[in-house]
Amino acid sequence: MTEKRLEGRVAVVTGASRGIGWQAAIALAREGAHIIAVAKTVGALEELDDAIKAFGGATTLVPLDLMDYEGIDRLGAAIFERWGKLDILFANAGLLGAVTPLGHADPVKDWDKVLGVNLTANWRLIRSFDPLLRQSDAGRALFMTSGSPHKCKPYWGVYSVSKAGLEALVRTYAGETEQTNMRVNCFNPGPTRTGMRAKAVPGEDPKTLPHPSELAPYIVDCLVPACTGHGRMFNYPSKSWKDYGSPLID
């Protein structure tokens, strides 16, 4: 029997109810991790639970809107009470917002909400989970980014700003954890067959894009104890690690 690389480890996956988050949760569970699945949609979380239990995996379901920052704090406290540590954080959840000129973006529905989920919520996850990740013998944190902050395409401004802020946040956090057993990185999926991509580029043929299940093994590789990358970006389109300060997006 093949040894499971994450046996006995505890993993939080945000945005776990669909797309990349769903597939990553499945892949992490197959490697033995107990999945704490976070998403707003209860029904989809229950379907994920069924899918993981079907092959003998284990989950804890957390219906949570990441704009509920106090809820993130409560989750951290609950994880500490039950496990005393956290081994893996895959911060996958994100919002696109309207693809529109910056001057037309809605201050609340676009700016506040997109930055709230893509940036502020990830800081709150760090704030809540940092002590737990430090208790692991190999804490791993991976944050979903995008090519947007490096391309800064017209009409994608709000989303691009949110991801630029996220990358600055993650790079800073990596510097602060340099002398620990933790590894903190970003993951750029590139164009992927997801609902968010379909909303952003409605005329695109989804069959030309990789399915989220194709990305999942690479995400797992970024989260196992053997991963040594730190303060870097894994760029899925090139299947390679990129250092900040060098060309990141092919």
C-alpha positions, 0 to 999 in steps of 0.5 A, spaced: 500 500 500 502 506 498 504 511 504 499 517 504 504 523 505 499 527 509 496 521 514 494 524 521 495 532 518 489 537 519 488 541 513 483 547 512 481 549 505 477 555 504 472 555 498 472 548 498 465 547 495 466 547 488 472 548 483 479 548 485 478 548 492 473 542 491 478 538 487 484 540 492 480 538 498 479 531 495 486 530 493 488 532 500 484 527 503 486 522 499 493 523 502 490 522 509 489 529 511 483 531 515 479 536 511 476 542 515 472 544 509 470 552 509 465 555 504 458 559 504 454 553 501 452 548 506 449 543 500 455 543 496 459 542 503 455 536 504 456 533 497 464 534 498 463 530 505 459 525 501 465 524 496 470 524 501 467 519 506 466 514 500 473 513 500 474 513 507 476 520 508 474 525 514 472 532 514 469 537 518 464 542 515 464 549 516 459 553 513 462 560 513 462 567 509 469 569 510 467 576 510 465 574 517 472 575 520 470 574 527 467 567 525 474 566 522 477 567 529 472 562 532 474 557 527 481 558 529 479 557 537 475 551 535 481 548 531 486 549 537 481 546 542 480 540 538 487 539 535 492 544 538 495 545 531 494 546 524 498 543 519 495 546 512 492 552 510 490 552 503 487 559 502 483 558 495 477 562 496 476 568 492 471 573 488 472 576 481 467 582 482 465 586 476 470 586 470 469 594 469 473 600 468 475 602 475 471 609 475 465 604 474 466 599 480 461 599 485 464 601 492 461 596 496 459 590 491 466 590 488 471 594 491 469 592 499 467 585 497 473 583 493 478 586 497 474 583 503 475 576 501 481 576 497 485 580 501 482 582 508 480 575 509 486 572 508 490 576 513 485 574 518 486 567 516 493 568 518 492 572 524 487 566 527 491 560 524 499 563 525 499 560 532 496 553 530 501 553 524 507 554 528 505 548 532 505 543 526 512 540 525 511 542 518 506 547 517 504 549 510 500 555 507 498 556 500 494 562 497 491 562 491 493 568 486 493 570 479 496 573 473 492 579 474 497 583 478 502 582 474 499 584 467 494 589 470 489 588 464 484 594 463 477 593 467 480 587 471 483 593 476 479 591 483 481 584 482 488 585 480 489 590 486 486 585 491 491 579 488 497 584 488 495 586 496 495 578 497 502 577 494 505 582 498 501 579 504 504 572 503 511 575 501 511 579 508 508 573 512 513 568 509 519 573 511 516 573 518 516 565 518 523 564 515 526 561 521 520 556 523 518 549 520 513 553 516 513 554 508 508 559 505 507 560 498 502 563 493 499 558 487 497 561 480 493 556 477 492 560 470 486 560 466 482 554 469 475 551 467 471 554 473 465 558 474 469 564 476 473 564 469 466 562 465 464 569 468 470 573 467 471 570 459 464 568 457 466 567 450 471 562 451 471 555 450 471 551 457 474 545 454 480 548 452 482 550 459 485 545 464 480 542 469 481 543 476 482 536 478 489 537 473 491 542 478 490 538 485 496 534 485 500 540 484 497 543 490 498 537 494 505 537 492 506 545 495 503 542 502 506 536 503 512 536 509 517 535 503 515 541 500 521 546 501 519 552 497 518 558 501 516 566 499 515 563 492 509 562 487 508 556 484 506 557 477 501 552 474 501 554 466 509 553 466 509 547 472 514 551 475 516 555 481 517 562 480 521 567 485 519 574 486 523 579 483 524 574 476 519 574 471 513 570 474 508 570 469 510 566 462 
